[in-house]
């Protein structure tokens, strides 16, 4: 009953806010917007595939992350944040729109984000913010099979995104998809690659570009929004040697599920992968330190909101028994869907707060808009965490809804190399794919259907004992299944009827 009341109250407040805005009363309901010069800057830092637990501040004694630890100590860390669609594109669609993947339609990798959905960058830009983006975009629908350039190999495939498809991001150094961190390049406005001289590690260049953006906005007296989409710790396993040296493979302590599931050869291979993964995390941590110091040197750190998160985690051997799948994501395994979330705003965020409340990627865009004093569109499906970030009372969610795919046709993405030809009205070659749904209430994660699972994270944090068929947990399955149906109804999930049949 409490949750129904919460949702009804939320619907009421949205209706009331809309009516008040129409009557000219919106300023009485929302925080007054500051003059442009005083409005906060906003930075989203989103490395690719950073597992939520691989930080010193999250309890991982093997991770060397002094700057992430500093960010958390100076801000608020959300210990129970989930990616609603734990692969690259679905998360990014949700991050940009504040909608579930089954609403914005990017339910798997390789599907472009339809133009009809408003992004949070477009809202910031309309409010007078300068906006900038650098790194992997992965919402344009496809990449060329090969793409080199002067002095460049063809392995660093990117995918040029023209201005009309940049979705509110004005100053653009993005690309559709590339994972090559030693070969640093950018696109010119004609869509041709150019080597970036003086850099041999892409994240360092990206940090410098971000700081230069804010230097120019400071000089012009304009607030800025910037998205730093670092590539690591996603594959390939590239990291500067000095960071690799910090992590001798033999020194890693493996979690009990990995110790139980993998043979000696696979454990050795995993330790080598972990060396690269942790080295990449530390290399990104160094860039965060440079960013924090650079913002302070510019004199804008006190009025800059920083949100640190990732699109999904990494198995790092969990739930795996083959060399080909030691690294990965895309399931409701905790290693895949739990992501880091730190919010720092020295002027407003109480330092050192750790929140255990359930939050998810659908909440990130509403939170940034709310913190910046901008109206959150009614159609956004997430909740704002701004109350928690300000040290006030925030929302309470009883469960997080997870899923990938759906039962509707999707474009044949593996053959889709030209996003400009994407036409939602022509579905003659679209195909119906597979899907899964799951729910996480902080204690249990439940995935019904074929190959389903139920894990008790309080008693079994490493997910070693599947309770899906245990009669002792029938009531838990029934409760979580009913909640899944309710959320599917509330959010308009097209798999609702099939989900009901699956749970019957």
SULTADA-V479836 format. One record per residue. SS is DSSP state (alpha for helix, beta for strand, coil for the rest). PSI is psi in whole degrees, 0 to 359 (* if undefined). Layout:
# SULTADA-V479836
((SS PSI) (SS PSI))
This chain:
# SULTADA-V479836
((coil 321) (alpha 320) (alpha 321) (alpha 319) (alpha 322) (alpha 316) (alpha 319) (alpha 320) (alpha 320) (alpha 316) (alpha 321) (alpha 314) (alpha 323) (alpha 316) (alpha 318) (alpha 318) (alpha 320) (alpha 317) (alpha 320) (alpha 320) (alpha 319) (alpha 330) (coil 3) (coil 20) (coil 4) (alpha 320) (alpha 336) (alpha 343) (alpha 327) (coil 164) (coil 135) (coil 137) (coil 140) (coil 163) (coil 155) (alpha 321) (alpha 336) (alpha 352) (coil 145) (coil 145) (beta 157) (beta 131) (beta 127) (beta 122) (beta 116) (beta 84) (beta 163) (coil 122) (coil 33) (coil 108) (beta 136) (coil 337) (coil 349) (coil 70) (coil 145) (alpha 319) (alpha 344) (alpha 6) (coil 6) (coil 103) (coil 346) (coil 343) (coil 127) (coil 96) (coil 61) (alpha 329) (alpha 324) (alpha 321) (alpha 321) (alpha 316) (alpha 316) (alpha 321) (alpha 333) (coil 358) (coil 213) (beta 132) (beta 132) (beta 109) (beta 345) (beta 65) (beta 136) (beta 146) (coil 118) (coil 331) (coil 88) (coil 55) (coil 177) (alpha 298) (alpha 313) (alpha 318) (alpha 313) (alpha 323) (alpha 320) (alpha 318) (alpha 319) (alpha 330) (alpha 341) (coil 24) (coil 154) (coil 154) (alpha 322) (alpha 351) (alpha 313) (alpha 349) (coil 351) (coil 79) (coil 358) (coil 171) (coil 144) (coil 0) (coil 130) (coil 149) (coil 122) (coil 145) (coil 340) (coil 348) (coil 130) (coil 136) (coil 159) (alpha 333) (alpha 322) (alpha 324) (alpha 316) (alpha 317) (alpha 319) (alpha 334) (coil 4) (coil 8) (coil 144) (beta 139) (beta 149) (beta 150) (beta 140) (beta 137) (beta 200) (beta 129) (coil 302) (coil 32) (coil 16) (coil 352) (coil 350) (coil 162) (coil 152) (coil 155) (coil 322) (coil 146) (coil 100) (coil 204) (beta 174) (coil 119) (coil 12) (beta 149) (coil 173) (coil 1) (coil 338) (coil 57) (coil 138) (coil 290) (coil 101) (coil 133) (coil 113) (coil 161) (alpha 323) (alpha 351) (alpha 23) (coil 0) (coil 45) (coil 354) (coil 109) (coil 307) (beta 112) (beta 123) (beta 39) (beta 174) (beta 161) (coil 306) (coil 125) (coil 140) (coil 83) (coil 106) (coil 342) (coil 334) (coil 104) (coil 126) (beta 169) (beta 166) (beta 142) (coil 177) (coil 351) (coil 2) (coil 20) (coil 144) (beta 143) (beta 135) (beta 140) (coil 110) (coil 147) (coil 3) (coil 140) (coil 16) (coil 110) (alpha 315) (alpha 329) (alpha 315) (alpha 317) (alpha 319) (alpha 316) (alpha 320) (alpha 318) (alpha 314) (alpha 322) (alpha 322) (alpha 313) (alpha 333) (alpha 315) (alpha 322) (alpha 322) (alpha 315) (alpha 331) (alpha 357) (coil 33) (coil 137) (coil 151) (beta 148) (beta 127) (beta 141) (beta 114) (beta 99) (beta 76) (coil 147) (coil 310) (coil 154) (coil 27) (coil 153) (coil 154) (coil 165) (coil 72) (coil 132) (coil 146) (coil 144) (alpha 325) (alpha 332) (alpha 326) (alpha 322) (coil 340) (coil 346) (coil 77) (coil 127) (alpha 322) (alpha 348) (alpha 348) (coil 135) (coil 122) (coil 146) (coil 160) (alpha 326) (alpha 321) (alpha 318) (alpha 323) (alpha 328) (alpha 335) (coil 143) (coil 175) (alpha 319) (alpha 318) (alpha 326) (alpha 320) (alpha 317) (alpha 321) (alpha 318) (alpha 323) (alpha 319) (alpha 321) (alpha 326) (alpha 312) (alpha 317) (alpha 309) (alpha 325) (alpha 320) (alpha 319) (alpha 316) (alpha 321) (alpha 321) (alpha 322) (alpha 320) (alpha 320) (alpha 324) (alpha 321) (alpha 317) (alpha 320) (alpha 313) (alpha 316) (alpha 322) (alpha 320) (alpha 322) (alpha 317) (alpha 328) (alpha 349) (coil 22) (coil 7) (alpha 327) (alpha 333) (alpha 38) (beta 123) (beta 127) (beta 127) (beta 119) (beta 127) (beta 188) (beta 165) (coil 332) (coil 175) (coil 209) (coil 134) (coil 318) (coil 47) (coil 341) (coil 139) (coil 20) (coil 150) (coil 18) (coil 153) (alpha 331) (alpha 343) (alpha 25) (coil 327) (coil 141) (coil 187) (coil 193) (coil 14) (coil 170) (coil 31) (coil 141) (alpha 322) (alpha 334) (alpha 319) (alpha 344) (beta 127) (beta 157) (coil 151) (beta 116) (beta 134) (beta 126) (beta 126) (coil 95) (coil 329) (coil 338) (coil 334) (coil 120) (coil 132) (coil 142) (coil 14) (beta 139) (beta 120) (beta 134) (beta 357) (beta 150) (beta 125) (beta 165) (beta 175) (alpha 336) (alpha 345) (alpha 350) (alpha 312) (alpha 314) (alpha 324) (alpha 315) (alpha 317) (alpha 314) (alpha 315) (alpha 324) (coil 0) (coil 19) (coil 149) (coil 136) (coil 120) (coil 142) (coil 329) (coil 344) (coil 138) (coil 353) (coil 173) (coil 147) (coil 136) (coil 11) (alpha 324) (alpha 312) (alpha 316) (alpha 334) (coil 3) (coil 19) (coil 184) (coil 137) (coil 185) (coil 161) (coil 121) (coil 137) (coil 344) (coil 156) (beta 132) (beta 128) (beta 152) (beta 158) (beta 151) (coil 176) (coil 182) (coil 20) (coil 160) (beta 146) (beta 156) (coil 152) (coil 81) (alpha 330) (alpha 343) (alpha 8) (coil 98) (coil 353) (coil 93) (alpha 336) (alpha 341) (alpha 2) (coil 124) (coil 109) (coil 336) (coil 340) (coil 100) (coil 25) (coil 332) (coil 8) (coil 153) (beta 149) (beta 126) (coil 190) (coil 166) (coil 160) (beta 155) (beta 150) (beta 169) (beta 144) (beta 123) (coil 16) (coil 331) (coil 309) (beta 143) (beta 128) (beta 123) (beta 109) (coil 172) (coil 188) (coil 132) (coil 23) (coil 170) (beta 160) (beta 118) (beta 142) (beta 101) (coil 337) (coil 316) (coil 340) (coil 69) (coil 341) (coil 9) (coil 56) (coil 346) (coil 100) (coil 121) (coil 15) (coil 328) (coil 6) (coil 123) (alpha 337) (alpha 343) (alpha 20) (alpha 319) (alpha 324) (alpha 315) (alpha 318) (alpha 316) (alpha 312) (alpha 324) (alpha 318) (alpha 321) (alpha 324) (alpha 315) (alpha 318) (alpha 315) (alpha 321) (alpha 320) (alpha 314) (alpha 327) (alpha 3) (coil 38) (coil 123) (coil 345) (coil 8) (alpha 308) (alpha 319) (alpha 325) (alpha 317) (alpha 315) (alpha 322) (alpha 325) (alpha 352) (coil *))
